[in-house]
Amino acid sequence: MRRRFEEDLLKLKYKLAEMAEMCHEALDFAIDDFLNATTNNHSQILEIEEKINRLEQEIENDCIRFIIQQQPVAKDLRNVSSLLKMITDIERIGDQACDISNLTKITNLNYAPDKEAMTEMANIVKEMLDKAIRSVRERSLNLAKEVIDLDEKVDTLYLDIKRDIIEYIKNEHHDEEEVIDILIVAKYFERIADHSTNIAEWITFYLTGHHE
């Protein structure tokens, strides 16, 4: 019975890893398009997002079936509930990568008042998701902590970008709509950082039983 339990749990982890890698790819494509003022990857991002949504539903169904059939004890239930929480954050990152891609059709880095800050924010967000996924794959508390520590830097960058955009709009430039869309992209980056932090906190809970 325990062997079947471990096999089923391992299958769930493999599916979670597959979903996370899809999400990572979608975000890389979205950021690449935004920073380079192209929409070359838009159709691929939409396809990946559809796959992510299907896999999310599949994993959720597997988790429910797993709980009903296996009736896990407290520690095992904690592991399954952590997986469920993580797939929610992963799916939302996929959604926001898609949202960034949609906005890139009407705005891009060239409209940002502070291009360096937007670029830095995008690169930190990519780093956070990469480390969050690795923390799950490698069961690493150190990587999880690195993700959590980076979140504050993203929050600071978002506030700086927001302040710069407000000042830019006050000066009555003619591209206000595109610049406002830049702020929305920055907000998506900030949310993706939050979701990556959530993933890091859930893998910490998975490994230690303590939630940040």
PATORTI-756236 format. One record per atom (N, C-alpha, C, O): x, y, z; atom name; residue number from 1; chain. Coordinates in steps of 0.001 Angstrom, whole numbers. Each point is the difference from the previous one (the first is absolute). Example, Ala and Ser with C-alpha at 12.3 -4.5 7.8 and 13.67 -1.06 7.14 Angstrom:
REM PATORTI-756236
      c1      c2      c3 atom  nr kette
   13190   -5690    7800    N   1     A
    -890    1190       0   CA   1     A
     900    1200       0    C   1     A
    1036     -19     665    O   1     A
   -1386    1069   -1385    N   2     A
     820    1190      60   CA   2     A
    -770    1090     730    C   2     A
     509    1108     169    O   2     A
//
This chain:
REM PATORTI-756236
      c1      c2      c3 atom  nr kette
     824   -1200       0    N   1     A
    -824    1200       0   CA   1     A
     865    1260       0    C   1     A
    -266     950    -737    O   1     A
    1308    -957    1577    N   2     A
     887    1159      85   CA   2     A
     744     209   -1310    C   2     A
     224    1133    -424    O   2     A
     160   -2246    -218    N   3     A
     714     101   -1268   CA   3     A
    -875     663   -1056    C   3     A
     475     845    -758    O   3     A
   -1742   -1221     705    N   4     A
    -928     622    -944   CA   4     A
    -157    1493     308    C   4     A
     -84     833    -902    O   4     A
      47    -523    2194    N   5     A
    -110    1392     423   CA   5     A
    1190     806    -521    C   5     A
    -179    1077    -569    O   5     A
    1382   -1592     762    N   6     A
    1219     704    -424   CA   6     A
      37     156   -1520    C   6     A
     421    1038    -510    O   6     A
    -859   -2068    -209    N   7     A
     -24      68   -1464   CA   7     A
    -966    1077    -481    C   7     A
     321     770    -906    O   7     A
   -1501    -717    1514    N   8     A
   -1002    1001    -391   CA   8     A
     486    1413     313    C   8     A
    -206     926    -785    O   8     A
     855    -771    1940    N   9     A
     515    1311     384   CA   9     A
    1108     441    -951    C   9     A
      96    1178    -344    O   9     A
     736   -2118     -78    N  10     A
    1084     312    -930   CA  10     A
    -559     450   -1351    C  10     A
     537     918    -621    O  10     A
   -1608   -1560     168    N  11     A
    -636     400   -1259   CA  11     A
    -514    1436      82    C  11     A
     117     768    -955    O  11     A
    -688    -415    2111    N  12     A
    -478    1368     196   CA  12     A
    1158     997     -78    C  12     A
    -136    1077    -580    O  12     A
    1261   -1443    1162    N  13     A
    1171     885     -12   CA  13     A
     534     175   -1422    C  13     A
     415    1096    -377    O  13     A
    -426   -2162    -405    N  14     A
     460      91   -1391   CA  14     A
    -896     938    -809    C  14     A
     487     802    -797    O  14     A
   -1796    -909    1009    N  15     A
    -939     867    -718   CA  15     A
     174    1456     426    C  15     A
     -72     911    -824    O  15     A
     301    -706    2115    N  16     A
     247    1357     490   CA  16     A
    1257     578    -651    C  16     A
       9    1159    -414    O  16     A
    1047   -1964     325    N  17     A
    1241     450    -622   CA  17     A
    -228     334   -1476    C  17     A
     530     989    -505    O  17     A
   -1313   -1809    -176    N  18     A
    -305     256   -1420   CA  18     A
    -748    1318    -160    C  18     A
     314     792    -888    O  18     A
   -1297    -558    1741    N  19     A
    -779    1235     -40   CA  19     A
     893    1212     285    C  19     A
    -130    1036    -651    O  19     A
    1030   -1168    1619    N  20     A
     903    1092     355   CA  20     A
     928     351   -1159    C  20     A
     250    1178    -254    O  20     A
     261   -2181    -449    N  21     A
     886     254   -1131   CA  21     A
    -741     693   -1139    C  21     A
     563     863    -673    O  21     A
   -1825   -1236     454    N  22     A
    -815     691   -1011   CA  22     A
    -154    1474     356    C  22     A
     129     880    -851    O  22     A
    -406    -633    2120    N  23     A
    -182    1361     491   CA  23     A
    1290     806    -169    C  23     A
     -34    1160    -409    O  23     A
    1147   -1772     721    N  24     A
    1314     625    -146   CA  24     A
     229     393   -1459    C  24     A
     474    1100    -284    O  24     A
    -807   -1994    -629    N  25     A
     178     266   -1429   CA  25     A
    -891    1156    -457    C  25     A
     447     879    -738    O  25     A
   -1704    -882    1177    N  26     A
    -935    1069    -385   CA  26     A
     495    1355     492    C  26     A
     -58     984    -737    O  26     A
     542    -923    1974    N  27     A
     497    1264     540   CA  27     A
    1242     459    -746    C  27     A
     134    1186    -301    O  27     A
     777   -2102      -1    N  28     A
    1198     361    -764   CA  28     A
    -385     594   -1351    C  28     A
     558    1015    -416    O  28     A
   -1506   -1642    -266    N  29     A
    -460     501   -1299   CA  29     A
    -615    1399     144    C  29     A
     296     896    -790    O  29     A
   -1153    -717    1804    N  30     A
    -697    1276     187   CA  30     A
     979    1129     301    C  30     A
    -110    1091    -560    O  30     A
    1063   -1355    1442    N  31     A
     984    1029     346   CA  31     A
     905     297   -1180    C  31     A
     337    1160    -240    O  31     A
      59   -2171    -494    N  32     A
     845     202   -1174   CA  32     A
    -700     904   -1012    C  32     A
     618     917    -541    O  32     A
   -1896   -1166     283    N  33     A
    -749     839    -931   CA  33     A
    -115    1431     510    C  33     A
     199     952    -755    O  33     A
    -520    -802    2036    N  34     A
    -173    1340     569   CA  34     A
    1298     805     -80    C  34     A
     -12    1161    -411    O  34     A
    1120   -1768     798    N  35     A
    1274     720      24   CA  35     A
     516     311   -1400    C  35     A
     708     989    -193    O  35     A
   -1054   -1817    -777    N  36     A
     504     181   -1366   CA  36     A
   -1029     583    -963    C  36     A
     230      65   -1207    O  36     A
   -1371     359    1757    N  37     A
   -1045     672    -789   CA  37     A
    -456    -845   -1192    C  37     A
    -100     490   -1125    O  37     A
    -171   -1765    1396    N  38     A
    -513    -890   -1043   CA  38     A
   -1203    -770     546    C  38     A
    -275      26    1200    O  38     A
    -424    -701   -2084    N  39     A
   -1078    -914     414   CA  39     A
     232   -1379    -621    C  39     A
    -942    -751    -254    O  39     A
    2208     441      18    N  40     A
     349   -1248    -689   CA  40     A
    -477   -1249     740    C  40     A
    -297   -1021    -620    O  40     A
     226    1109    1945    N  41     A
    -319   -1191     796   CA  41     A
   -1458     -54     459    C  41     A
    -380    -896     754    O  41     A
    -432    1846   -1203    N  42     A
   -1364     124     533   CA  42     A
    -817   -1280    -175    C  42     A
    -627    -469     950    O  42     A
     632     -94   -2148    N  43     A
    -817   -1199    -243   CA  43     A
     491   -1182     821    C  43     A
    -802    -811     462    O  43     A
    2115     707    -276    N  44     A
     542   -1088     813   CA  44     A
    -415     154    1466    C  44     A
    -298    -985     677    O  44     A
     281    2233    -196    N  45     A
    -402     255    1381   CA  45     A
   -1452    -421     218    C  45     A
    -328    -607    1019    O  45     A
    -539     931   -1979    N  46     A
   -1410    -384     110   CA  46     A
    -160   -1524      21    C  46     A
    -812    -535     755    O  46     A
    1587    -152   -1583    N  47     A
     -58   -1466     -33   CA  47     A
     474    -601    1325    C  47     A
    -602    -938     521    O  47     A
    1692    1496      12    N  48     A
     525    -496    1272   CA  48     A
   -1014     238    1114    C  48     A
    -188    -854     867    O  48     A
    -469    2024    -891    N  49     A
    -978     325    1032   CA  49     A
   -1164    -989     -10    C  49     A
    -490    -393    1059    O  49     A
      52      -7   -2239    N  50     A
   -1069    -999     -90   CA  50     A
     443   -1329     610    C  50     A
    -767    -653     707    O  50     A
    1999     263    -985    N  51     A
     532   -1243     554   CA  51     A
     108      90    1523    C  51     A
    -305    -962     705    O  51     A
     737    2114    -202    N  52     A
     117     200    1444   CA  52     A
   -1361    -153     668    C  52     A
    -124    -661    1031    O  52     A
    -893    1274   -1625    N  53     A
   -1355     -75     575   CA  53     A
    -524   -1430      26    C  53     A
    -617    -424     978    O  53     A
     863    -314   -2052    N  54     A
    -450   -1406     -45   CA  54     A
     724    -833    1050    C  54     A
    -603    -831     678    O  54     A
    1905    1069    -556    N  55     A
     786    -783     954   CA  55     A
    -370     365    1432    C  55     A
      -2    -863     878    O  55     A
    -308    2126    -635    N  56     A
    -444     406    1337   CA  56     A
   -1253    -775     404    C  56     A
     -84    -515    1115    O  56     A
    -886     436   -2020    N  57     A
   -1233    -716     296   CA  57     A
     269   -1481     237    C  57     A
    -598    -621     879    O  57     A
    1495      75   -1666    N  58     A
     351   -1414     137   CA  58     A
     651    -278    1350    C  58     A
    -323    -992     655    O  58     A
    1238    1864    -237    N  59     A
     684    -188    1280   CA  59     A
    -976     165    1166    C  59     A
      49    -756     970    O  59     A
    -932    1744   -1073    N  60     A
   -1000     193    1057   CA  60     A
    -875   -1240     162    C  60     A
    -270    -439    1118    O  60     A
    -171    -119   -2244    N  61     A
    -820   -1215      43   CA  61     A
     780   -1163     596    C  61     A
    -537    -785     782    O  61     A
    1817     679   -1161    N  62     A
     852   -1069     538   CA  62     A
     162     137    1513    C  62     A
     -34    -989     731    O  62     A
     212    2243    -270    N  63     A
     174     231    1435   CA  63     A
   -1254    -375     781    C  63     A
      83    -620    1059    O  63     A
   -1233     996   -1582    N  64     A
   -1262    -339     670   CA  64     A
    -194   -1512      47    C  64     A
    -374    -559    1031    O  64     A
     634     -94   -2166    N  65     A
    -119   -1457     -59   CA  65     A
     996    -662     952    C  65     A
    -312    -992     659    O  65     A
    1497    1555    -604    N  66     A
    1061    -511     874   CA  66     A
    -436      75    1462    C  66     A
     172    -963     748    O  66     A
    -732    2092    -340    N  67     A
    -441     184    1381   CA  67     A
   -1128    -968     353    C  67     A
     -14    -578    1087    O  67     A
    -922     407   -2004    N  68     A
   -1135    -889     249   CA  68     A
     444   -1454      97    C  68     A
    -417    -725     903    O  68     A
    1262     305   -1833    N  69     A
     398   -1407     -70   CA  69     A
    1045    -370    1043    C  69     A
     -65   -1078     590    O  69     A
    1035    1973    -358    N  70     A
    1120    -331     875   CA  70     A
    -231     395    1460    C  70     A
     631    -545     906    O  70     A
   -1544    1501    -688    N  71     A
    -267     491    1351   CA  71     A
    1309     268     766    C  71     A
     274    -636    1018    O  71     A
     517    1573   -1518    N  72     A
    1327     245     579   CA  72     A
     -53     511    1437    C  72     A
    -946     675     408    O  72     A
    1996   -1020     348    N  73     A
     140     492    1371   CA  73     A
     481    1446     -51    C  73     A
     251     535   -1080    O  73     A
    -123      98    2242    N  74     A
     238    1444      86   CA  74     A
    1180     474    -857    C  74     A
    -143     953    -766    O  74     A
    1306   -1605     887    N  75     A
    1180     439    -739   CA  75     A
    -208    -143   -1500    C  75     A
     361     892    -767    O  75     A
    -940   -2009     346    N  76     A
    -229    -227   -1425   CA  76     A
   -1050     959    -549    C  76     A
      98     457   -1139    O  76     A
   -1098    -156    1954    N  77     A
   -1026     956    -408   CA  77     A
     607    1391    -164    C  77     A
    -396     757    -886    O  77     A
    1350    -430    1739    N  78     A
     712    1270    -114   CA  78     A
     731      80   -1333    C  78     A
       6    1046    -650    O  78     A
     609   -2148     247    N  79     A
     712     -23   -1277   CA  79     A
    -943     224   -1173    C  79     A
     302     777    -906    O  79     A
   -1441   -1458     923    N  80     A
    -957     127   -1101   CA  80     A
    -605    1403     -31    C  80     A
    -173     577   -1073    O  80     A
    -149     -27    2248    N  81     A
    -582    1348      48   CA  81     A
    1011    1037    -477    C  81     A
    -381     993    -618    O  81     A
    1663   -1211     896    N  82     A
    1048     906    -484   CA  82     A
      70     -33   -1522    C  82     A
     150    1040    -642    O  82     A
    -259   -2234      65    N  83     A
       2    -126   -1459   CA  83     A
   -1178     751    -612    C  83     A
     150     680   -1015    O  83     A
   -1309    -804    1627    N  84     A
   -1189     700    -497   CA  84     A
     198    1516      41    C  84     A
    -371     706    -937    O  84     A
     950    -219    2014    N  85     A
     250    1441     111   CA  85     A
     989     455   -1064    C  85     A
    -173    1060    -602    O  85     A
    1209   -1861     370    N  86     A
    1017     374    -975   CA  86     A
    -553      51   -1414    C  86     A
     349     900    -764    O  86     A
   -1204   -1849     401    N  87     A
    -516       8   -1377   CA  87     A
    -891    1216    -236    C  87     A
     -83     492   -1125    O  87     A
    -584      -1    2172    N  88     A
    -802    1221    -138   CA  88     A
     893    1184    -348    C  88     A
    -322     783    -894    O  88     A
    1442    -652    1597    N  89     A
     924    1107    -283   CA  89     A
     659    -156   -1366    C  89     A
     189     983    -717    O  89     A
     159   -2209     358    N  90     A
     615    -236   -1309   CA  90     A
    -966     375   -1119    C  90     A
     391     639    -977    O  90     A
   -1648   -1037    1123    N  91     A
    -997     308   -1030   CA  91     A
    -190    1505    -148    C  91     A
    -159     502   -1113    O  91     A
     176     212    2225    N  92     A
    -195    1452     -57   CA  92     A
    1188     693    -662    C  92     A
    -176    1001    -695    O  92     A
    1371   -1518     901    N  93     A
    1159     544    -700   CA  93     A
    -167    -195   -1507    C  93     A
     327     891    -785    O  93     A
    -835   -2056     386    N  94     A
    -272    -240   -1416   CA  94     A
   -1007     994    -555    C  94     A
     166     507   -1110    O  94     A
   -1219    -227    1888    N  95     A
   -1002     991    -410   CA  95     A
     644    1364    -205    C  95     A
    -282     686    -983    O  95     A
    1150    -296    1916    N  96     A
     595    1331     -69   CA  96     A
    1046     107   -1105    C  96     A
     192    1077    -565    O  96     A
     484   -2178     251    N  97     A
     884      -6   -1161   CA  97     A
    -801     259   -1272    C  97     A
     441     724    -892    O  97     A
   -1622   -1326     824    N  98     A
    -899     196   -1134   CA  98     A
    -492    1451     -49    C  98     A
     -88     592   -1075    O  98     A
    -229     -30    2233    N  99     A
    -448    1395      71   CA  99     A
    1101     954    -483    C  99     A
    -274     950    -734    O  99     A
    1510   -1208    1150    N 100     A
    1130     824    -442   CA 100     A
     146     -95   -1517    C 100     A
     235    1003    -674    O 100     A
    -375   -2207     149    N 101     A
     106    -199   -1446   CA 101     A
   -1080     781    -743    C 101     A
     268     601   -1040    O 101     A
   -1486    -610    1574    N 102     A
   -1090     755    -632   CA 102     A
     292    1500       9    C 102     A
    -250     691    -988    O 102     A
     779    -190    2105    N 103     A
     318    1428      82   CA 103     A
    1161     396    -904    C 103     A
      76    1140    -459    O 103     A
     832   -2092     204    N 104     A
    1156     292    -841   CA 104     A
    -406     300   -1444    C 104     A
     794     538    -772    O 104     A
   -2018    -884     412    N 105     A
    -500     341   -1334   CA 105     A
    -274    1503    -133    C 105     A
     -79     521   -1112    O 105     A
     -65     179    2255    N 106     A
    -289    1434     -54   CA 106     A
    1022     856     756    C 106     A
     -16    1225    -117    O 106     A
     887   -1851     876    N 107     A
    1046     741     695   CA 107     A
    1226    -896     146    C 107     A
     -95   -1215    -172    O 107     A
    1254    1811     491    N 108     A
    1219    -781     223   CA 108     A
     989     851     786    C 108     A
    -312    1116     415    O 108     A
    1493   -1653    -222    N 109     A
     997     673     832   CA 109     A
     311    1410    -484    C 109     A
     346     860     810    O 109     A
    -459    -601   -2108    N 110     A
     350    1307    -547   CA 110     A
    -842    1137     575    C 110     A
     414    1159     -37    O 110     A
   -1599   -1487     569    N 111     A
    -873    1024     576   CA 111     A
     269     248    1477    C 111     A
    -581     913     587    O 111     A
    1445   -1704      16    N 112     A
     251     124    1442   CA 112     A
     847    1237     291    C 112     A
    1054     177    -612    O 112     A
   -1494     685    1537    N 113     A
     819    1158     379   CA 113     A
    1368    -409     544    C 113     A
    1000     679    -235    O 113     A
    -966   -1796     965    N 114     A
    1271    -514     536   CA 114     A
     196   -1422    -519    C 114     A
    -435    -969     621    O 114     A
    1095     866   -1764    N 115     A
     192   -1312    -637   CA 115     A
     870    -915     843    C 115     A
    -234   -1208      54    O 115     A
    1240    1780     607    N 116     A
     905    -823     812   CA 116     A
    -735    -659    1157    C 116     A
     234   -1171     299    O 116     A
   -1128    1920     359    N 117     A
    -741    -559    1133   CA 117     A
    -938   -1105    -461    C 117     A
    -109   -1026     670    O 117     A
    -575    1211   -1806    N 118     A
    -897   -1031    -526   CA 118     A
     771   -1254    -382    C 118     A
    -441   -1120     257    O 118     A
    1598    1323    -875    N 119     A
     828   -1143    -407   CA 119     A
     501    -757    1225    C 119     A
     -26   -1230      36    O 119     A
     485    1982     971    N 120     A
     473    -637    1234   CA 120     A
   -1117    -785     668    C 120     A
     209   -1123     458    O 120     A
   -1405    1722    -404    N 121     A
   -1137    -666     623   CA 121     A
    -339   -1294    -735    C 121     A
    -226   -1033     628    O 121     A
     193    1092   -1959    N 122     A
    -304   -1182    -803   CA 122     A
    1012   -1115     255    C 122     A
    -372   -1164     140    O 122     A
    1645    1525     -82    N 123     A
    1045   -1004     189   CA 123     A
     -44    -610    1406    C 123     A
     253   -1192     169    O 123     A
    -572    2009     835    N 124     A
    -115    -536    1368   CA 124     A
   -1185    -954      91    C 124     A
      84   -1046     644    O 124     A
   -1195    1414   -1297    N 125     A
   -1184    -859      15   CA 125     A
     311   -1352    -646    C 125     A
    -414   -1043     504    O 125     A
    1147    1066   -1623    N 126     A
     410   -1261    -641   CA 126     A
     868    -824     950    C 126     A
    -167   -1214     115    O 126     A
    1093    1889     561    N 127     A
     881    -688     950   CA 127     A
    -798    -614    1147    C 127     A
     276   -1122     426    O 127     A
   -1271    1864      73    N 128     A
    -809    -502    1110   CA 128     A
    -777   -1252    -388    C 128     A
     -40    -973     754    O 128     A
    -581    1001   -1944    N 129     A
    -756   -1182    -428   CA 129     A
     925   -1182    -214    C 129     A
    -324   -1126     377    O 129     A
    1478    1379    -985    N 130     A
     966   -1077    -230   CA 130     A
     426    -638    1323    C 130     A
      48   -1225     119    O 130     A
     259    2054     865    N 131     A
     448    -530    1295   CA 131     A
   -1142    -666     754    C 131     A
     212    -981     713    O 131     A
   -1423    1510    -867    N 132     A
   -1151    -623     657   CA 132     A
    -228   -1401    -545    C 132     A
    -243    -937     760    O 132     A
     324     795   -2088    N 133     A
    -183   -1308    -621   CA 133     A
    1117    -950     419    C 133     A
    -246   -1169     297    O 133     A
    1463    1675    -277    N 134     A
    1133    -836     421   CA 134     A
    -122    -402    1468    C 134     A
     383   -1109     373    O 134     A
    -917    2008     463    N 135     A
    -159    -336    1422   CA 135     A
    -960   -1164     172    C 135     A
     159    -819     905    O 135     A
   -1170     747   -1793    N 136     A
    -945   -1125      41   CA 136     A
     674   -1262    -512    C 136     A
     -76   -1057     626    O 136     A
     737    1179   -1773    N 137     A
     626   -1168    -619   CA 137     A
    1110    -583     870    C 137     A
     140   -1217     114    O 137     A
     653    2111     502    N 138     A
    1162    -436     779   CA 138     A
    -286     -91    1502    C 138     A
     872    -361     791    O 138     A
   -2135     702    -407    N 139     A
    -389      -8    1421   CA 139     A
     987     828     811    C 139     A
     533    -454    1012    O 139     A
    -297    1698   -1485    N 140     A
    1043     849     574   CA 140     A
    -583    1162     805    C 140     A
    -662     879    -551    O 140     A
     913    -887    1847    N 141     A
    -422    1115     846   CA 141     A
     816    1254    -293    C 141     A
    -508    1115     117    O 141     A
    1772   -1294    -497    N 142     A
     852    1154    -292   CA 142     A
    -513     773   -1218    C 142     A
     -60    1229      17    O 142     A
    -309   -1957   -1071    N 143     A
    -543     662   -1181   CA 143     A
   -1328     681     319    C 143     A
    -271    1104    -471    O 143     A
    -545   -1769    1268    N 144     A
   -1281     595     393   CA 144     A
     226    1318     741    C 144     A
    -713     976    -231    O 144     A
    1696    -952    1108    N 145     A
     305    1230     753   CA 145     A
     483    1102    -940    C 145     A
    -353    1165     182    O 145     A
    1154   -1521   -1183    N 146     A
     479    1000    -958   CA 146     A
   -1163     654    -742    C 146     A
      10    1206    -247    O 146     A
   -1008   -2008    -103    N 147     A
   -1186     536    -678   CA 147     A
    -719     987     908    C 147     A
    -335    1107    -420    O 147     A
      99   -1506    1655    N 148     A
    -716     841     958   CA 148     A
     741    1312     232    C 148     A
    -623    1054     124    O 148     A
    1953   -1118     -65    N 149     A
     803    1200     236   CA 149     A
     -50     974   -1181    C 149     A
     112    1210     192    O 149     A
    -280   -1734   -1413    N 150     A
     -36     860   -1192   CA 150     A
   -1321     752    -144    C 150     A
     -68    1002    -712    O 150     A
    -968   -1472    1374    N 151     A
   -1322     596    -188   CA 151     A
     -27    1472     389    C 151     A
    -648     807    -664    O 151     A
    1344    -459    1728    N 152     A
      21    1392     457   CA 152     A
     623     920   -1055    C 152     A
    -434    1139    -176    O 152     A
    1448   -1640    -518    N 153     A
     655     802   -1039   CA 153     A
    -970     296   -1142    C 153     A
     -13    1109    -533    O 153     A
    -800   -2102     158    N 154     A
    -997     198   -1051   CA 154     A
   -1048    1015     451    C 154     A
    -406     861    -780    O 154     A
     -26    -958    2023    N 155     A
    -975     954     528   CA 155     A
     535    1427     -71    C 155     A
    -727     924    -365    O 155     A
    2004    -746     716    N 156     A
     620    1329     -40   CA 156     A
      75     522   -1432    C 156     A
    -287    1171    -252    O 156     A
     671   -2033    -681    N 157     A
      69     404   -1406   CA 157     A
   -1371     400    -524    C 157     A
    -129     976    -738    O 157     A
    -892   -1734    1120    N 158     A
   -1352     327    -454   CA 158     A
    -410    1391     483    C 158     A
    -556     780    -773    O 158     A
     819    -466    2020    N 159     A
    -365    1309     543   CA 159     A
     776    1115    -699    C 159     A
    -546    1073    -258    O 159     A
    1823   -1327     -49    N 160     A
     814     996    -722   CA 160     A
    -560     238   -1407    C 160     A
    -122    1142    -445    O 160     A
    -214   -2234    -245    N 161     A
    -540     104   -1357   CA 161     A
   -1344     728      15    C 161     A
    -270     847    -852    O 161     A
    -555   -1184    1819    N 162     A
   -1314     651     133   CA 162     A
     164    1502     217    C 162     A
    -711     800    -607    O 162     A
    1644    -420    1469    N 163     A
     240    1424     268   CA 163     A
     482     718   -1265    C 163     A
    -445    1107    -302    O 163     A
    1353   -1744    -427    N 164     A
     533     602   -1227   CA 164     A
   -1091     187   -1053    C 164     A
     -27    1009    -703    O 164     A
    -867   -1984     600    N 165     A
   -1067      84    -988   CA 165     A
    -998    1095     363    C 165     A
    -484     713    -879    O 165     A
     180    -577    2147    N 166     A
    -899    1072     431   CA 166     A
     596    1365    -340    C 166     A
    -707     885    -482    O 166     A
    2000    -715     732    N 167     A
     665    1255    -334   CA 167     A
      14     232   -1506    C 167     A
    -189    1125    -463    O 167     A
     411   -2177    -289    N 168     A
      32      92   -1464   CA 168     A
   -1352     467    -532    C 168     A
     -59     870    -868    O 168     A
   -1016   -1439    1380    N 169     A
   -1351     360    -451   CA 169     A
    -339    1444     382    C 169     A
    -678     699    -753    O 169     A
    1146    -257    1912    N 170     A
    -246    1380     427   CA 170     A
     576    1013    -978    C 170     A
    -505    1117    -113    O 170     A
    1555   -1502    -588    N 171     A
     653     899    -953   CA 171     A
    -678      30   -1366    C 171     A
     524     573    -955    O 171     A
   -1714   -1209     877    N 172     A
    -876      67   -1179   CA 172     A
     675    -472   -1292    C 172     A
       5     708   -1006    O 172     A
     549   -1888    1054    N 173     A
     532    -616   -1214   CA 173     A
   -1163    -563    -823    C 173     A
   -1112    -160     503    O 173     A
    1386    -131   -1761    N 174     A
   -1079    -422    -906   CA 174     A
    -193   -1512     -63    C 174     A
    -893    -472    -703    O 174     A
    1701    -291    1415    N 175     A
    -109   -1462     -38   CA 175     A
    -445    -548    1356    C 175     A
     506   -1024     460    O 175     A
   -1447    1708     168    N 176     A
    -418    -366    1353   CA 176     A
    -573   -1412      72    C 176     A
     287    -737     943    O 176     A
   -1092     355   -1930    N 177     A
    -633   -1327      42   CA 177     A
    1042   -1107      -4    C 177     A
     -91    -957     769    O 177     A
    1091    1097   -1650    N 178     A
    1049   -1017     -75   CA 178     A
     794     -61    1304    C 178     A
     391   -1081     441    O 178     A
    -153    2241     176    N 179     A
     760      47    1245   CA 179     A
    -802    -616    1146    C 179     A
     562    -685     855    O 179     A
   -1869     926    -837    N 180     A
    -853    -639    1013   CA 180     A
      50   -1517    -159    C 180     A
       7    -733     989    O 180     A
      26     265   -2240    N 181     A
     125   -1443    -239   CA 181     A
    1329    -535     526    C 181     A
      78   -1145     445    O 181     A
     961    1969    -495    N 182     A
    1289    -392     582   CA 182     A
    -161    -242    1500    C 182     A
     554    -955     544    O 182     A
   -1310    1818     114    N 183     A
    -243    -176    1438   CA 183     A
    -750   -1300     269    C 183     A
     264    -682     990    O 183     A
   -1203     343   -1878    N 184     A
    -736   -1257     167   CA 184     A
     956   -1186    -149    C 184     A
     -89    -967     757    O 184     A
    1008    1040   -1735    N 185     A
     997   -1065    -166   CA 185     A
     851    -123    1261    C 185     A
     271   -1103     473    O 185     A
     147    2253      67    N 186     A
     799     -12    1234   CA 186     A
    -780    -655    1138    C 186     A
     570    -725     816    O 186     A
   -1879     985    -768    N 187     A
    -832    -618    1037   CA 187     A
     -63   -1511    -192    C 187     A
      28    -755     972    O 187     A
    -113     312   -2236    N 188     A
      29   -1446    -260   CA 188     A
    1319    -601     456    C 188     A
      16   -1089     574    O 188     A
    1097    1785    -822    N 189     A
    1301    -475     479   CA 189     A
     -25    -146    1526    C 189     A
     466    -997     552    O 189     A
   -1022    2019     115    N 190     A
     -51     -22    1461   CA 190     A
    -842   -1166     506    C 190     A
     341    -631    1000    O 190     A
   -1438     349   -1693    N 191     A
    -853   -1128     401   CA 191     A
     700   -1337    -240    C 191     A
    -108    -919     811    O 191     A
     818     820   -1917    N 192     A
     739   -1239    -284   CA 192     A
    1044    -233    1084    C 192     A
     212   -1133     432    O 192     A
     440    2209       8    N 193     A
     960    -121    1110   CA 193     A
    -703    -507    1257    C 193     A
     535    -845     718    O 193     A
   -1733    1361    -456    N 194     A
    -766    -460    1171   CA 194     A
    -334   -1481    -112    C 194     A
     123    -740     976    O 194     A
    -544     303   -2161    N 195     A
    -340   -1421    -184   CA 195     A
    1243    -884     129    C 195     A
     -74   -1097     554    O 195     A
    1211    1571   -1061    N 196     A
    1244    -758     155   CA 196     A
     369    -113    1470    C 196     A
     481   -1039     454    O 196     A
    -711    2125     289    N 197     A
     242     -20    1444   CA 197     A
    -927    -991     686    C 197     A
     413    -730     900    O 197     A
   -1675     708   -1334    N 198     A
    -951    -975     562   CA 198     A
     486   -1427    -216    C 198     A
     -66    -831     906    O 198     A
     556     553   -2115    N 199     A
     508   -1342    -307   CA 199     A
    1149    -342     946    C 199     A
      67   -1106     536    O 199     A
     845    2076    -335    N 200     A
    1138    -217     906   CA 200     A
    -478    -256    1424    C 200     A
     551    -843     707    O 200     A
   -1583    1581    -290    N 201     A
    -520    -196    1355   CA 201     A
    -699   -1344     136    C 201     A
      70    -626    1058    O 201     A
    -749     169   -2117    N 202     A
    -680   -1290      74   CA 202     A
     980   -1168     -32    C 202     A
    -247   -1025     635    O 202     A
    1362    1163   -1367    N 203     A
     978   -1095      27   CA 203     A
     688     -24    1365    C 203     A
     399   -1063     474    O 203     A
    -259    2229     159    N 204     A
     533      47    1364   CA 204     A
    -939    -728     953    C 204     A
     440    -775     850    O 204     A
   -1743    1033   -1000    N 205     A
   -1004    -694     815   CA 205     A
      28   -1498    -270    C 205     A
     -88    -809     924    O 205     A
     210     446   -2207    N 206     A
      54   -1407    -410   CA 206     A
    1156    -720     701    C 206     A
    -140   -1134     460    O 206     A
    1290    1825    -392    N 207     A
    1201    -644     538   CA 207     A
     106      69    1527    C 207     A
     578    -891     622    O 207     A
   -1130    1940     -25    N 208     A
     222     207    1436   CA 208     A
   -1277     -63     847    C 208     A
      62    -222    1209    O 208     A
   -1217     420   -1851    N 209     A
   -1227      65     764   CA 209     A
    -289    1386     537    C 209     A
    -987     201     708    O 209     A
    1852     771   -1044    N 210     A
    -173    1379     464   CA 210     A
    -211     910   -1192    C 210     A
     751     -66    -972    O 210     A
   -1766     917    1035    N 211     A
    -286     936   -1073   CA 211     A
     489    1384     395    C 211     A
    -187     443    1133    O 211     A
     831     246   -2109    N 212     A
     531    1337     278   CA 212     A
   -1139     986     294    C 212     A
     253    1177     257    O 212     A
//
